[in-house]
Amino acid sequence: MSEKMDTSDTNESAKSSSDDGNQVNLAEESNKEILPGYATFDDFVK
């Protein structure tokens, strides 16, 4: 896996980061609805 990351170009890496961000946002919103009151990923980042 590390070798694949090292050989990927910047455009591919940027796209992957953007896709991951979208997935995190969807999961975070879902967690807020299912587990209200629990700390979210955003709380740990801040």
Distance bins in CASP14 RR format, pairs under 12 A and 6 or more apart:
PFRMAT RR
TARGET T0000
AUTHOR 0000-0000-0000
RMODE 2
METHOD distances of the structure
MODEL  1
1 7 0 0 0 0 0 1 0 0 0 0 0
1 8 0 0 0 0 0 1 0 0 0 0 0
2 8 0 0 0 0 0 1 0 0 0 0 0
4 12 0 0 0 0 1 0 0 0 0 0 0
4 13 0 0 0 0 0 1 0 0 0 0 0
4 16 0 0 0 0 0 1 0 0 0 0 0
5 12 0 0 0 0 1 0 0 0 0 0 0
5 13 1 0 0 1 0 0 0 0 0 0 0
5 16 0 0 0 0 1 0 0 0 0 0 0
5 17 0 0 0 0 0 1 0 0 0 0 0
6 12 0 0 0 0 0 1 0 0 0 0 0
6 13 0 0 0 0 0 1 0 0 0 0 0
7 13 0 0 0 0 0 1 0 0 0 0 0
8 14 0 0 0 0 1 0 0 0 0 0 0
8 15 0 0 0 0 1 0 0 0 0 0 0
8 16 1 0 0 1 0 0 0 0 0 0 0
8 17 0 0 0 0 0 1 0 0 0 0 0
9 15 0 0 0 0 1 0 0 0 0 0 0
9 16 0 0 0 0 0 1 0 0 0 0 0
10 16 0 0 0 0 0 1 0 0 0 0 0
10 17 0 0 0 0 0 1 0 0 0 0 0
11 17 0 0 0 0 0 1 0 0 0 0 0
11 18 0 0 0 0 0 1 0 0 0 0 0
12 18 0 0 0 0 0 1 0 0 0 0 0
12 19 0 0 0 0 0 1 0 0 0 0 0
13 19 0 0 0 0 0 1 0 0 0 0 0
13 20 0 0 0 0 0 1 0 0 0 0 0
14 20 0 0 0 0 0 1 0 0 0 0 0
14 21 0 0 0 0 0 1 0 0 0 0 0
15 21 0 0 0 0 0 1 0 0 0 0 0
15 22 0 0 0 0 0 1 0 0 0 0 0
16 22 0 0 0 0 0 1 0 0 0 0 0
16 23 0 0 0 0 0 1 0 0 0 0 0
17 23 0 0 0 0 0 1 0 0 0 0 0
17 24 0 0 0 0 0 1 0 0 0 0 0
18 24 0 0 0 0 0 1 0 0 0 0 0
18 25 0 0 0 0 0 1 0 0 0 0 0
19 25 0 0 0 0 0 1 0 0 0 0 0
19 26 0 0 0 0 0 1 0 0 0 0 0
20 26 0 0 0 0 0 1 0 0 0 0 0
20 27 0 0 0 0 0 1 0 0 0 0 0
20 41 0 0 0 0 0 1 0 0 0 0 0
21 27 0 0 0 0 1 0 0 0 0 0 0
21 28 0 0 0 0 1 0 0 0 0 0 0
21 41 0 0 0 0 0 1 0 0 0 0 0
21 42 0 0 0 0 0 1 0 0 0 0 0
21 45 0 0 0 0 0 1 0 0 0 0 0
22 28 0 0 0 0 0 1 0 0 0 0 0
22 29 0 0 0 0 0 1 0 0 0 0 0
23 29 0 0 0 0 0 1 0 0 0 0 0
23 30 0 0 0 0 0 1 0 0 0 0 0
23 41 0 0 0 0 0 1 0 0 0 0 0
24 30 0 0 0 0 0 1 0 0 0 0 0
24 31 0 0 0 0 0 1 0 0 0 0 0
24 40 0 0 0 0 0 1 0 0 0 0 0
24 41 1 0 0 1 0 0 0 0 0 0 0
24 42 0 0 0 0 1 0 0 0 0 0 0
24 44 0 0 0 0 0 1 0 0 0 0 0
24 45 0 0 0 0 1 0 0 0 0 0 0
25 31 0 0 0 0 0 1 0 0 0 0 0
25 32 0 0 0 0 0 1 0 0 0 0 0
25 40 0 0 0 0 0 1 0 0 0 0 0
25 41 0 0 0 0 1 0 0 0 0 0 0
25 42 0 0 0 0 1 0 0 0 0 0 0
26 32 0 0 0 0 0 1 0 0 0 0 0
26 33 0 0 0 0 0 1 0 0 0 0 0
26 41 0 0 0 0 0 1 0 0 0 0 0
27 33 0 0 0 0 0 1 0 0 0 0 0
27 34 0 0 0 0 0 1 0 0 0 0 0
27 35 0 0 0 0 0 1 0 0 0 0 0
27 40 0 0 0 0 1 0 0 0 0 0 0
27 41 1 0 0 1 0 0 0 0 0 0 0
27 42 0 0 0 0 0 1 0 0 0 0 0
28 34 0 0 0 0 0 1 0 0 0 0 0
28 35 0 0 0 0 0 1 0 0 0 0 0
28 38 0 0 0 0 0 1 0 0 0 0 0
28 39 0 0 0 0 0 1 0 0 0 0 0
28 40 1 0 1 0 0 0 0 0 0 0 0
28 41 1 0 1 0 0 0 0 0 0 0 0
28 42 1 0 0 1 0 0 0 0 0 0 0
28 43 0 0 0 0 1 0 0 0 0 0 0
28 44 0 0 0 0 0 1 0 0 0 0 0
28 45 0 0 0 0 0 1 0 0 0 0 0
29 35 0 0 0 0 0 1 0 0 0 0 0
29 36 0 0 0 0 0 1 0 0 0 0 0
29 40 0 0 0 0 1 0 0 0 0 0 0
29 41 0 0 0 0 0 1 0 0 0 0 0
29 42 0 0 0 0 0 1 0 0 0 0 0
30 36 0 0 0 0 0 1 0 0 0 0 0
30 40 0 0 0 0 0 1 0 0 0 0 0
30 41 0 0 0 0 0 1 0 0 0 0 0
31 37 0 0 0 0 1 0 0 0 0 0 0
31 38 1 0 0 1 0 0 0 0 0 0 0
31 39 0 0 0 0 1 0 0 0 0 0 0
31 40 1 0 1 0 0 0 0 0 0 0 0
31 41 1 0 0 1 0 0 0 0 0 0 0
31 42 0 0 0 0 1 0 0 0 0 0 0
31 43 0 0 0 0 0 1 0 0 0 0 0
32 38 0 0 0 0 1 0 0 0 0 0 0
32 39 0 0 0 0 0 1 0 0 0 0 0
32 40 1 0 0 1 0 0 0 0 0 0 0
32 41 0 0 0 0 0 1 0 0 0 0 0
32 42 0 0 0 0 1 0 0 0 0 0 0
32 43 0 0 0 0 0 1 0 0 0 0 0
33 40 0 0 0 0 0 1 0 0 0 0 0
34 40 0 0 0 0 0 1 0 0 0 0 0
35 41 0 0 0 0 0 1 0 0 0 0 0
37 43 0 0 0 0 0 1 0 0 0 0 0
38 44 0 0 0 0 0 1 0 0 0 0 0
39 45 0 0 0 0 0 1 0 0 0 0 0
39 46 0 0 0 0 0 1 0 0 0 0 0
40 46 0 0 0 0 0 1 0 0 0 0 0
END
